[in-house]
């Protein structure tokens, strides 16, 4: 594959992935507006719609999936070519790096995030739209998780490309030294060693640690947002909520702690008294005149 | 790929031979898989009896395998990440068996399976509560004032804190692969070593609070995934390359499965205790600075006045040696010694050379300090 082909494949990958994702989001927002209209009258400003649209979510997921598959396929092509011992063009590698810069890709989604945040954090109108607001918060958290996941995968993908490049370089160096790898096991061992080193270096890098931290935060936020909804329905149907159970468990833990302390004090009291009594005895005997 | 001058030159006959070998391995492996049942993959089989229980915590006494030659009895304390079964993985790779055969009277504490209901348990509860109860129970059963403590990994931190707070109850302390200075990983900065230290420091304290708020615990599978990250390619290749290497050998294959069983048995770490573990220790490094507080009392390492044997693995990527060795300069005893062993974090217990040295090294050291 020549530089032009790489460029074409990357442009397709980039364009198609982002278009699909944006289309899915737009469809979701359109659907929200339609549902508001059907529900009768105008919705208050900033009020959210019914956000559970499995088709749009599936489409967004699919867009991410396609993006990832295409990237993986591209990486494999890289690897295949490198394995044939062709020297990568540094100019092309640099260009690929810039095109693959995830910040450009995510810039397109910032407006969407802001809109969703405005919906989730808009002015409150007494009890109106509270459930929907909670649903929207969960959806927002889900969207954020997908985004953070994609960012993290991009860091990993870059590491993969770097590993493939290092692997190719090692093969070329072996060729220059007239060394050969005579079995697939040897080839695999070299790949594992190379990839492991690159992955470990990546894990110590700030971009990796940052994307992983953001991914962890996003997954935590989603779980907490889901718990808010679960609390709402538990209360509605008279089931104990997570918060109530946590309270009970906290009280139980504290009670057990107190029982342990009391038991220990009870055990130690006779022991302390006995020691005091032993300590006191010689003193009394010394008081007696011999 | 077999172009003249290309670095990868695999001859057709070589490829055929490799394929045939692979086919044989797969066939043999399939046969083994078919006849093996999960309950045949047993770990921690050394006979023992439950002698005490409180909440989910149980204390077990191992049945002797030789006349008792070392006193007082020893108590094995594993941490809340992973389970004590690592010390007794299989008959021919068992620290427990090795010690029993050398005449050490042994107990082990099992922390059980914490759930979200145990969210509020703190390290104070484990160290000054359950562990203290276990020590007293062992002492009561043997009519002694002091016992020997054998702490492993996070359990080593428990025993270190306990020994500093209750020096009169500990005769000798043996630590294995135990972190004391949680920032000492930066001293050597070896590639692939100390990732948990680095990763935890990269988090904000509120990230940890929210994680615990969301799950109520530090989920076992979550910690499992962090451990997997530490050996990325090993993890990726484990179920194809590594397993392929051993699957035509009954013994090696069973060893592989036993290790997998131990790895899969990863309990959840109670939430509040996890916050202390990650924030107070990994992030703020309070233990080495004598600033860690248990039940309102500062853990002062100079209060550790009993003999200490500190064992670490020279290639431990989870607990880098420097994080363990830092203890030496801080304890209040002159009888402090180190036993560096070859291998990694788990290899100390299951590696052929290390696990033999580990058992005999501990037994000899304890015997000299009865």
Boltz contact constraints between the chains, C-beta under 6 A:
constraints:
  - contact:
      token1: [A, 85]
      token2: [B, 6]
      max_distance: 6.0
  - contact:
      token1: [A, 171]
      token2: [B, 7]
      max_distance: 6.0
  - contact:
      token1: [A, 174]
      token2: [B, 7]
      max_distance: 6.0
  - contact:
      token1: [A, 175]
      token2: [B, 7]
      max_distance: 6.0
  - contact:
      token1: [A, 180]
      token2: [B, 7]
      max_distance: 6.0
  - contact:
      token1: [A, 180]
      token2: [B, 9]
      max_distance: 6.0
  - contact:
      token1: [A, 181]
      token2: [B, 8]
      max_distance: 6.0
  - contact:
      token1: [A, 183]
      token2: [B, 14]
      max_distance: 6.0
  - contact:
      token1: [A, 184]
      token2: [B, 18]
      max_distance: 6.0
  - contact:
      token1: [A, 187]
      token2: [B, 8]
      max_distance: 6.0
  - contact:
      token1: [A, 192]
      token2: [B, 233]
      max_distance: 6.0
  - contact:
      token1: [A, 195]
      token2: [B, 233]
      max_distance: 6.0
  - contact:
      token1: [A, 196]
      token2: [B, 233]
      max_distance: 6.0
  - contact:
      token1: [A, 199]
      token2: [B, 232]
      max_distance: 6.0
  - contact:
      token1: [A, 200]
      token2: [B, 191]
      max_distance: 6.0
  - contact:
      token1: [A, 200]
      token2: [B, 192]
      max_distance: 6.0
  - contact:
      token1: [A, 209]
      token2: [B, 202]
      max_distance: 6.0
  - contact:
      token1: [A, 213]
      token2: [B, 202]
      max_distance: 6.0
  - contact:
      token1: [A, 213]
      token2: [B, 203]
      max_distance: 6.0
  - contact:
      token1: [A, 217]
      token2: [B, 207]
      max_distance: 6.0
  - contact:
      token1: [A, 220]
      token2: [B, 210]
      max_distance: 6.0
  - contact:
      token1: [A, 220]
      token2: [B, 211]
      max_distance: 6.0
  - contact:
      token1: [A, 220]
      token2: [B, 214]
      max_distance: 6.0
  - contact:
      token1: [A, 223]
      token2: [B, 214]
      max_distance: 6.0
  - contact:
      token1: [A, 224]
      token2: [B, 214]
      max_distance: 6.0
  - contact:
      token1: [A, 249]
      token2: [B, 117]
      max_distance: 6.0
  - contact:
      token1: [A, 250]
      token2: [B, 120]
      max_distance: 6.0
  - contact:
      token1: [A, 253]
      token2: [B, 120]
      max_distance: 6.0
  - contact:
      token1: [A, 260]
      token2: [B, 129]
      max_distance: 6.0
